[in-house]
Amino acid sequence: MALEEHTDISLEEVEAEPEKPATPYFIDQRWYEDNGLSFPDVIMARMCEACQARAAAGEVAEERYTEYDPKTRRAFQRTRQVPFASNPIKRIREDCSAKKGYISPDMPSLEAVFRIYLANGNQPMPLTHVREQLVDWCPDGQCRWLLLSDAQLERMVASDGHYGLRPFARPDEQ
């Protein structure tokens, strides 16, 4: 009788394995240090011409930051003057990535992927999310990076030796 109770389980449920979550990637700043490269210089080269000109002119910008007072246990918003491109990833995310031409259809695939990570503030994300965002930059759908299969894109990013793209290890996986 007990055997008959379990026959209601479908074959698909028995054979289905839990899906492993997609590997998130990010731009590893330590990779640049380990390879004798300047991370800020590489990132600043991806800023739009207008932002590069403002940085080169020595322009300053106002930046908000939070200050915590341990005596009163309150946080305060403050502002300070900083060099315009003191945080180039933030500048790209807030300004450059919104401009036409930040990613162009004739751009090499890894460069386009790299710029998507910059546009998202270098937040770890799986390549499926990167691909979804790349679609927005390819009006005709024929860009070289969209012609790659998911497996090809994964292999390309996993073997990257130029942009510092690395798998992100979640704290529970370390």
N, CA, C and O of each residue as an XYZ file, in Angstrom:
696
protein
N       0.817     -1.191      0.000
C       0.000      0.000      0.000
C       0.862      1.256      0.000
O       0.549      2.217     -0.702
N       1.931      1.263      0.768
C       2.814      2.420      0.842
C       3.448      2.701     -0.510
O       3.682      3.861     -0.848
N       3.730      1.666     -1.289
C       4.343      1.848     -2.595
C       3.383      2.556     -3.544
O       3.802      3.395     -4.341
N       2.113      2.224     -3.461
C       1.135      2.845     -4.334
C       0.953      4.329     -4.030
O       0.616      5.101     -4.928
N       1.167      4.740     -2.791
C       1.007      6.149     -2.426
C       2.042      7.029     -3.132
O       1.774      8.201     -3.397
N       3.202      6.485     -3.433
C       4.275      7.269     -4.043
C       4.230      7.271     -5.569
O       5.055      7.932     -6.200
N       3.318      6.573     -6.158
C       3.263      6.503     -7.617
C       2.668      7.766     -8.236
O       2.681      7.902     -9.459
N       2.157      8.680     -7.444
C       1.612      9.923     -7.970
C       2.707     10.921     -8.366
O       2.401     11.947     -8.973
N       3.954     10.649     -8.043
C       5.064     11.539     -8.382
C       5.397     11.365     -9.854
O       5.563     10.243    -10.333
N       5.492     12.455    -10.552
C       5.779     12.370    -11.980
C       7.272     12.089    -12.208
O       8.105     12.348    -11.339
N       7.583     11.564    -13.369
C       8.954     11.261    -13.742
C       9.786     12.539    -13.801
O      10.967     12.521    -13.454
N       9.184     13.652    -14.237
C       9.901     14.929    -14.316
C      10.341     15.402    -12.942
O      11.428     15.961    -12.791
N       9.490     15.178    -11.929
C       9.851     15.594    -10.575
C      10.999     14.761    -10.034
O      11.832     15.277     -9.289
N      11.061     13.507    -10.385
C      12.119     12.628     -9.908
C      13.443     12.981    -10.589
O      14.485     13.034     -9.937
N      13.397     13.222    -11.903
C      14.612     13.478    -12.655
C      15.104     14.915    -12.542
O      16.278     15.188    -12.795
N      14.233     15.825    -12.172
C      14.632     17.229    -12.121
C      15.612     17.460    -10.978
O      15.357     17.108     -9.826
N      16.737     18.059    -11.335
C      17.721     18.438    -10.320
C      17.556     19.927    -10.058
O      17.185     20.688    -10.951
N      17.830     20.328     -8.847
C      17.713     21.759     -8.576
C      18.729     22.523     -9.429
O      19.885     22.118     -9.553
N      18.276     23.633    -10.011
C      19.157     24.427    -10.858
C      20.175     25.168    -10.016
O      19.857     25.755     -8.982
N      21.408     25.122    -10.491
C      22.464     25.872     -9.839
C      22.332     27.329    -10.289
O      22.183     27.590    -11.482
N      22.383     28.277     -9.353
C      22.248     29.671     -9.772
C      23.405     30.065    -10.696
O      24.526     29.576    -10.549
N      23.118     30.941    -11.635
C      24.133     31.389    -12.586
C      25.264     32.100    -11.851
O      25.036     32.800    -10.864
N      26.465     31.915    -12.335
C      27.641     32.534    -11.723
C      27.618     34.032    -11.956
O      27.561     34.483    -13.100
N      27.661     34.811    -10.878
C      27.767     36.261    -11.073
C      29.238     36.628    -11.290
O      30.131     36.009    -10.712
N      29.476     37.625    -12.115
C      30.823     38.128    -12.372
C      30.901     39.583    -11.928
O      29.879     40.237    -11.720
N      32.120     40.076    -11.786
C      32.364     41.472    -11.463
C      33.753     41.838    -11.965
O      34.508     40.962    -12.385
N      34.097     43.118    -11.927
C      35.433     43.570    -12.307
C      36.276     43.578    -11.042
O      35.992     44.328    -10.107
N      37.299     42.756    -11.010
C      38.139     42.587     -9.828
C      39.278     43.603     -9.836
O      40.198     43.497    -10.647
N      39.221     44.581     -8.942
C      40.252     45.611     -8.871
C      41.614     45.030     -8.485
O      42.648     45.536     -8.919
N      41.620     43.984     -7.682
C      42.904     43.358     -7.306
C      43.608     42.776     -8.523
O      44.838     42.740     -8.560
N      42.853     42.320     -9.518
C      43.458     41.779    -10.724
C      44.329     42.845    -11.385
O      45.412     42.537    -11.882
N      43.868     44.093    -11.393
C      44.638     45.188    -11.982
C      45.934     45.408    -11.201
O      47.002     45.554    -11.796
N      45.842     45.431     -9.889
C      47.040     45.600     -9.055
C      48.021     44.454     -9.291
O      49.221     44.678     -9.454
N      47.505     43.230     -9.309
C      48.361     42.050     -9.504
C      49.045     42.059    -10.869
O      50.100     41.446    -11.033
N      48.460     42.745    -11.846
C      49.019     42.780    -13.199
C      49.703     44.104    -13.523
O      50.002     44.391    -14.682
N      49.949     44.909    -12.488
C      50.678     46.163    -12.663
C      49.933     47.203    -13.475
O      50.560     48.020    -14.150
N      48.612     47.192    -13.424
C      47.793     48.147    -14.175
C      47.090     49.092    -13.215
O      46.836     48.750    -12.060
N      46.784     50.263    -13.697
C      46.068     51.249    -12.898
C      44.571     51.119    -13.166
O      44.089     51.468    -14.243
N      43.854     50.618    -12.186
C      42.411     50.463    -12.325
C      41.727     51.802    -12.625
O      40.919     51.872    -13.551
N      42.030     52.873    -11.866
C      41.364     54.160    -12.176
C      41.648     54.654    -13.594
O      40.755     55.201    -14.241
N      42.867     54.471    -14.085
C      43.181     54.928    -15.446
C      42.384     54.156    -16.490
O      41.888     54.738    -17.454
N      42.263     52.843    -16.296
C      41.506     52.021    -17.248
C      40.038     52.436    -17.237
O      39.408     52.525    -18.291
N      39.498     52.687    -16.063
C      38.086     53.069    -15.948
C      37.858     54.469    -16.516
O      36.879     54.701    -17.225
N      38.758     55.398    -16.207
C      38.597     56.772    -16.705
C      38.639     56.820    -18.229
O      38.022     57.693    -18.840
N      39.357     55.893    -18.841
C      39.405     55.841    -20.305
C      38.047     55.466    -20.900
O      37.814     55.683    -22.089
N      37.151     54.906    -20.086
C      35.804     54.532    -20.557
C      34.786     55.633    -20.301
O      33.625     55.492    -20.684
N      35.193     56.719    -19.666
C      34.277     57.837    -19.462
C      34.051     58.544    -20.790
O      34.899     58.487    -21.681
N      32.921     59.204    -20.921
C      32.616     59.946    -22.147
C      33.600     61.112    -22.288
O      34.269     61.495    -21.329
N      33.671     61.657    -23.483
C      34.609     62.753    -23.756
C      34.362     63.955    -22.854
O      35.311     64.579    -22.379
N      33.106     64.282    -22.615
C      32.781     65.442    -21.789
C      33.294     65.256    -20.359
O      33.855     66.185    -19.777
N      33.109     64.078    -19.798
C      33.571     63.824    -18.431
C      35.100     63.764    -18.368
O      35.700     64.229    -17.399
N      35.723     63.197    -19.391
C      37.182     63.175    -19.429
C      37.737     64.595    -19.483
O      38.735     64.900    -18.829
N      37.099     65.453    -20.254
C      37.552     66.846    -20.358
C      37.396     67.565    -19.019
O      38.280     68.318    -18.611
N      36.284     67.338    -18.345
C      36.061     67.974    -17.038
C      37.073     67.482    -16.013
O      37.549     68.260    -15.186
N      37.403     66.206    -16.062
C      38.399     65.656    -15.140
C      39.781     66.231    -15.441
O      40.519     66.594    -14.524
N      40.131     66.314    -16.728
C      41.441     66.834    -17.134
C      41.588     68.311    -16.768
O      42.695     68.770    -16.488
N      40.486     69.055    -16.768
C      40.517     70.479    -16.430
C      40.619     70.704    -14.923
O      40.747     71.840    -14.467
N      40.562     69.625    -14.157
C      40.669     69.743    -12.704
C      39.404     70.215    -12.029
O      39.446     70.739    -10.915
N      38.296     70.038    -12.683
C      37.016     70.466    -12.126
C      36.718     69.698    -10.832
O      37.123     68.546    -10.672
N      36.017     70.347     -9.932
C      35.606     69.691     -8.696
C      34.099     69.488     -8.723
O      33.377     70.179     -9.442
N      33.647     68.547     -7.943
C      32.216     68.245     -7.847
C      31.853     68.134     -6.371
O      32.701     67.885     -5.514
N      30.592     68.323     -6.113
C      30.106     68.177     -4.749
C      29.624     66.748     -4.552
O      28.884     66.206     -5.373
N      30.051     66.157     -3.463
C      29.694     64.765     -3.177
C      29.023     64.699     -1.811
O      29.460     65.328     -0.847
N      27.963     63.929     -1.761
C      27.269     63.708     -0.479
C      27.832     62.469      0.197
O      28.170     61.485     -0.462
N      27.928     62.529      1.508
C      28.365     61.372      2.272
C      27.670     61.382      3.622
O      27.152     62.409      4.062
N      27.665     60.246      4.264
C      27.005     60.107      5.562
C      28.058     60.091      6.655
O      29.070     59.396      6.559
N      27.801     60.861      7.682
C      28.686     60.902      8.843
C      27.880     60.456     10.055
O      26.739     60.874     10.249
N      28.482     59.612     10.854
C      27.798     59.063     12.026
C      28.387     59.670     13.286
O      29.605     59.680     13.462
N      27.526     60.179     14.169
C      27.960     60.732     15.456
C      27.670     59.688     16.528
O      26.511     59.461     16.875
N      28.727     59.044     17.061
C      28.498     57.989     18.061
C      27.890     58.494     19.365
O      27.230     57.732     20.071
N      28.106     59.779     19.699
C      27.537     60.313     20.941
C      26.017     60.404     20.860
O      25.309     59.993     21.779
N      25.528     60.944     19.758
C      24.079     61.109     19.615
C      23.437     59.924     18.914
O      22.212     59.798     18.885
N      24.275     59.051     18.344
C      23.813     57.880     17.591
C      22.931     58.289     16.416
O      21.928     57.642     16.112
N      23.325     59.367     15.774
C      22.580     59.861     14.618
C      23.508     59.950     13.420
O      24.714     60.160     13.553
N      22.921     59.787     12.262
C      23.663     59.928     11.015
C      23.285     61.258     10.374
O      22.131     61.684     10.419
N      24.279     61.899      9.781
C      24.071     63.186      9.133
C      24.564     63.118      7.701
O      25.582     62.492      7.407
N      23.827     63.771      6.815
C      24.263     63.900      5.430
C      25.126     65.152      5.325
O      24.716     66.238      5.737
N      26.305     64.993      4.778
C      27.236     66.098      4.590
C      27.613     66.170      3.116
O      27.371     65.235      2.353
N      28.199     67.273      2.736
C      28.729     67.415      1.387
C      30.192     67.832      1.486
O      30.629     68.437      2.465
N      30.927     67.486      0.437
C      32.333     67.879      0.364
C      32.708     68.058     -1.106
O      32.051     67.532     -2.004
N      33.767     68.805     -1.318
C      34.283     69.036     -2.661
C      35.321     67.959     -2.965
O      36.240     67.736     -2.176
N      35.173     67.293     -4.110
C      36.104     66.242     -4.530
C      36.464     66.456     -5.998
O      35.707     67.094     -6.730
N      37.607     65.932     -6.439
C      37.912     66.011     -7.871
C      36.784     65.371     -8.672
O      36.199     64.374     -8.248
N      36.485     65.946     -9.824
C      35.339     65.525    -10.635
C      35.287     64.013    -10.861
O      34.221     63.410    -10.735
N      36.406     63.404    -11.187
C      36.419     61.962    -11.492
C      37.058     61.148    -10.376
O      37.718     60.143    -10.642
N      36.870     61.569     -9.133
C      37.464     60.823     -8.023
C      36.866     59.423     -7.894
O      37.510     58.518     -7.361
N      35.644     59.245     -8.376
C      35.001     57.940     -8.391
C      34.503     57.684     -9.822
O      33.329     57.896    -10.124
N      35.419     57.222    -10.703
C      35.043     57.102    -12.118
C      33.906     56.115    -12.392
O      33.134     56.314    -13.331
N      33.793     55.056    -11.588
C      32.689     54.110    -11.815
C      31.351     54.801    -11.551
O      30.397     54.626    -12.309
N      31.288     55.572    -10.492
C      30.062     56.310    -10.185
C      29.760     57.310    -11.299
O      28.604     57.463    -11.693
N      30.776     57.987    -11.806
C      30.584     58.960    -12.886
C      30.035     58.269    -14.140
O      29.128     58.781    -14.794
N      30.595     57.105    -14.462
C      30.108     56.363    -15.633
C      28.672     55.920    -15.419
O      27.832     56.063    -16.308
N      28.386     55.376    -14.227
C      27.031     54.894    -13.942
C      26.004     56.019    -14.022
O      24.921     55.830    -14.575
N      26.333     57.183    -13.476
C      25.363     58.269    -13.395
C      25.290     59.136    -14.645
O      24.283     59.808    -14.870
N      26.338     59.131    -15.460
C      26.367     60.073    -16.577
C      26.709     59.416    -17.915
O      25.884     59.387    -18.829
N      27.905     58.902    -18.019
C      28.417     58.429    -19.317
C      27.597     57.293    -19.918
O      27.365     57.267    -21.127
N      27.161     56.362    -19.087
C      26.449     55.186    -19.606
C      25.075     55.517    -20.167
O      24.471     54.699    -20.860
N      24.585     56.705    -19.873
C      23.279     57.108    -20.394
C      23.389     57.770    -21.766
O      22.377     58.055    -22.406
N      24.613     58.013    -22.213
C      24.819     58.714    -23.483
C      24.912     57.751    -24.650
O      25.420     56.636    -24.538
N      24.408     58.219    -25.759
C      24.478     57.431    -26.987
C      25.953     57.172    -27.322
O      26.791     58.067    -27.207
N      26.249     55.962    -27.728
C      27.610     55.626    -28.111
C      28.458     55.074    -26.985
O      29.602     54.684    -27.215
N      27.921     55.029    -25.758
C      28.691     54.435    -24.657
C      29.072     53.001    -25.018
O      30.190     52.558    -24.755
N      28.134     52.291    -25.617
C      28.403     50.964    -26.180
C      27.965     51.036    -27.631
O      26.835     51.420    -27.933
N      28.868     50.664    -28.523
C      28.528     50.730    -29.952
C      28.451     49.325    -30.536
O      29.108     48.413    -30.034
N      27.662     49.135    -31.584
C      27.482     47.805    -32.173
C      28.765     47.161    -32.687
O      28.863     45.935    -32.734
N      29.751     47.975    -33.073
C      30.992     47.408    -33.601
C      32.059     47.183    -32.531
O      33.189     46.812    -32.849
N      31.711     47.403    -31.288
C      32.632     47.239    -30.168
C      32.924     45.756    -29.931
O      32.027     44.926    -30.077
N      34.161     45.410    -29.571
C      34.454     44.013    -29.230
C      33.550     43.516    -28.096
O      33.146     44.289    -27.228
N      33.250     42.254    -28.116
C      32.295     41.667    -27.162
C      32.692     41.879    -25.709
O      31.865     42.301    -24.901
N      33.944     41.595    -25.362
C      34.360     41.748    -23.961
C      34.353     43.208    -23.528
O      34.060     43.508    -22.371
N      34.669     44.108    -24.434
C      34.600     45.543    -24.105
C      33.161     45.929    -23.783
O      32.918     46.665    -22.826
N      32.215     45.445    -24.565
C      30.803     45.734    -24.313
C      30.359     45.161    -22.967
O      29.650     45.826    -22.211
N      30.773     43.938    -22.670
C      30.432     43.315    -21.378
C      31.047     44.129    -20.238
O      30.378     44.409    -19.244
N      32.306     44.505    -20.380
C      33.014     45.304    -19.380
C      32.254     46.606    -19.104
O      32.081     46.992    -17.948
N      31.810     47.266    -20.147
C      31.103     48.532    -19.993
C      29.736     48.353    -19.337
O      29.264     49.257    -18.648
N      29.099     47.211    -19.538
C      27.835     46.942    -18.839
C      28.084     46.869    -17.335
O      27.317     47.425    -16.549
N      29.147     46.188    -16.937
C      29.470     46.135    -15.502
C      29.754     47.527    -14.956
O      29.315     47.853    -13.853
N      30.478     48.354    -15.704
C      30.739     49.729    -15.261
C      29.436     50.513    -15.151
O      29.237     51.252    -14.187
N      28.556     50.360    -16.123
C      27.278     51.082    -16.121
C      26.406     50.690    -14.929
O      25.525     51.447    -14.520
N      26.654     49.519    -14.383
C      25.895     49.046    -13.222
C      26.669     49.208    -11.929
O      26.333     48.584    -10.923
N      27.694     50.031    -11.943
C      28.458     50.295    -10.730
C      29.298     49.119    -10.280
O      29.652     49.030     -9.104
N      29.627     48.209    -11.194
C      30.407     47.003    -10.916
C      29.719     46.089     -9.904
O      30.379     45.428     -9.102
N      28.412     46.061     -9.950
C      27.666     45.133     -9.095
C      27.772     43.728     -9.688
O      27.586     43.555    -10.893
N      28.066     42.730     -8.865
C      28.124     41.359     -9.393
C      26.782     40.969    -10.000
O      25.728     41.175     -9.399
N      26.841     40.404    -11.200
C      25.613     39.931    -11.837
C      25.947     38.836    -12.837
O      27.037     38.811    -13.407
N      25.002     37.937    -13.043
C      25.229     36.854    -14.007
C      25.188     37.377    -15.443
O      24.642     38.444    -15.721
N      25.773     36.607    -16.330
C      25.863     37.023    -17.727
C      24.495     37.114    -18.404
O      24.348     37.819    -19.403
N      23.494     36.411    -17.872
C      22.157     36.542    -18.450
C      21.644     37.978    -18.290
O      20.977     38.504    -19.181
N      21.957     38.607    -17.155
C      21.549     39.998    -16.945
C      22.357     40.938    -17.832
O      21.834     41.934    -18.331
N      23.628     40.616    -18.026
C      24.470     41.416    -18.918
C      23.903     41.364    -20.331
O      23.767     42.391    -20.996
N      23.575     40.159    -20.779
C      23.042     39.987    -22.136
C      21.730     40.772    -22.308
O      21.520     41.394    -23.349
N      20.860     40.749    -21.310
C      19.600     41.493    -21.384
C      19.860     42.988    -21.587
O      19.142     43.651    -22.336
N      20.873     43.508    -20.928
C      21.187     44.931    -21.060
C      21.878     45.235    -22.390
O      21.706     46.318    -22.949
N      22.650     44.284    -22.889
C      23.309     44.487    -24.182
C      22.299     44.606    -25.316
O      22.547     45.295    -26.306
N      21.167     43.938    -25.171
C      20.119     44.008    -26.198
C      19.699     45.463    -26.428
O      19.417     45.855    -27.560
N      19.657     46.253    -25.367
C      19.258     47.658    -25.478
C      20.238     48.478    -26.318
O      19.862     49.509    -26.876
N      21.476     48.032    -26.410
C      22.506     48.772    -27.146
C      22.648     48.285    -28.583
O      23.487     48.795    -29.325
N      21.854     47.322    -28.980
C      21.974     46.747    -30.324
C      20.633     46.867    -31.036
O      19.789     45.978    -30.924
N      20.432     47.953    -31.764
C      19.114     48.206    -32.355
C      18.636     47.154    -33.356
O      17.435     46.900    -33.452
N      19.550     46.541    -34.098
C      19.111     45.576    -35.106
C      19.244     44.122    -34.659
O      18.865     43.211    -35.396
N      19.777     43.898    -33.462
C      19.932     42.540    -32.947
C      21.048     41.742    -33.587
O      21.174     40.546    -33.322
N      21.863     42.369    -34.424
C      22.933     41.663    -35.131
C      24.326     41.983    -34.593
O      25.318     41.698    -35.265
N      24.423     42.557    -33.421
C      25.727     42.874    -32.838
C      26.465     41.588    -32.509
O      25.857     40.583    -32.141
N      27.778     41.633    -32.644
C      28.570     40.407    -32.463
C      28.359     39.758    -31.105
O      28.381     38.532    -30.999
N      28.154     40.559    -30.064
C      27.998     39.962    -28.736
C      26.663     39.261    -28.575
O      26.549     38.351    -27.754
N      25.653     39.653    -29.331
C      24.357     38.973    -29.251
C      24.327     37.712    -30.105
O      23.456     36.861    -29.924
N      25.264     37.586    -31.025
C      25.338     36.393    -31.868
C      26.034     35.234    -31.152
O      25.989     34.095    -31.618
N      26.668     35.522    -30.034
C      27.326     34.472    -29.240
C      26.278     33.682    -28.464
O      25.295     34.245    -27.983
N      26.493     32.377    -28.346
C      25.608     31.574    -27.490
C      25.937     31.899    -26.034
O      26.974     32.496    -25.744
N      25.054     31.506    -25.127
C      25.320     31.714    -23.707
C      26.614     31.019    -23.288
O      27.399     31.568    -22.515
N      26.832     29.806    -23.804
C      28.044     29.050    -23.460
C      29.294     29.748    -23.994
O      30.317     29.781    -23.309
N      29.230     30.304    -25.201
C      30.376     31.019    -25.763
C      30.689     32.276    -24.958
O      31.853     32.576    -24.688
N      29.661     32.998    -24.585
C      29.861     34.205    -23.784
C      30.467     33.848    -22.431
O      31.384     34.522    -21.959
N      29.957     32.793    -21.811
C      30.493     32.331    -20.520
C      31.971     31.961    -20.640
O      32.776     32.348    -19.793
N      32.334     31.216    -21.688
C      33.738     30.831    -21.890
C      34.617     32.050    -22.121
O      35.731     32.129    -21.603
N      34.115     32.995    -22.896
C      34.882     34.198    -23.200
C      35.172     34.998    -21.925
O      36.300     35.437    -21.705
N      34.155     35.181    -21.099
C      34.320     35.947    -19.867
C      35.180     35.166    -18.866
O      36.036     35.743    -18.196
N      34.949     33.859    -18.769
C      35.711     33.041    -17.816
C      37.204     33.010    -18.152
O      38.036     32.852    -17.259
N      37.544     33.160    -19.422
C      38.955     33.120    -19.815
C      39.537     34.515    -20.037
O      40.625     34.643    -20.600
N      38.841     35.550    -19.609
C      39.301     36.924    -19.789
C      40.664     37.153    -19.148
O      40.892     36.773    -17.999
N      41.551     37.767    -19.888
C      42.870     38.112    -19.376
C      43.200     39.570    -19.611
O      44.367     39.960    -19.563
N      42.176     40.389    -19.867
C      42.413     41.791    -20.186
C      41.579     42.764    -19.349
O      42.025     43.879    -19.081
N      40.393     42.364    -18.939
C      39.465     43.276    -18.264
C      39.297     43.017    -16.771
O      38.655     43.812    -16.085
N      39.847     41.947    -16.262
C      39.712     41.649    -14.836
C      38.340     41.142    -14.441
O      37.950     41.259    -13.279
N      37.596     40.580    -15.390
C      36.283     40.017    -15.073
C      36.490     38.683    -14.374
O      37.143     37.789    -14.912
N      35.938     38.549    -13.187
C      36.135     37.351    -12.385
C      34.810     36.900    -11.764
O      33.916     37.714    -11.530
N      34.692     35.586    -11.499
C      33.487     35.116    -10.798
C      33.435     35.733     -9.400
O      34.459     35.883     -8.734
N      32.251     36.079     -8.981
C      32.042     36.633     -7.662
C      31.698     35.492     -6.713
O      30.728     34.765     -6.926
N      32.494     35.342     -5.674
C      32.239     34.293     -4.679
C      31.338     34.858     -3.593
O      31.708     35.797     -2.888
N      30.171     34.285     -3.470
C      29.254     34.702     -2.422
C      29.862     34.312     -1.068
O      30.568     33.308     -0.974
N      29.591     35.097     -0.027
C      30.176     34.783      1.285
C      29.874     33.364      1.762
O      30.700     32.761      2.447
N      28.703     32.819      1.412
C      28.363     31.461      1.855
C      29.068     30.392      1.030
O      28.977     29.210      1.361
N      29.776     30.779     -0.044
C      30.484     29.816     -0.887
C      31.989     29.793     -0.610
O      32.708     28.950     -1.146
N      32.452     30.703      0.211
C      33.906     30.789      0.455
C      34.366     29.776      1.453
O      35.555     29.715      1.768
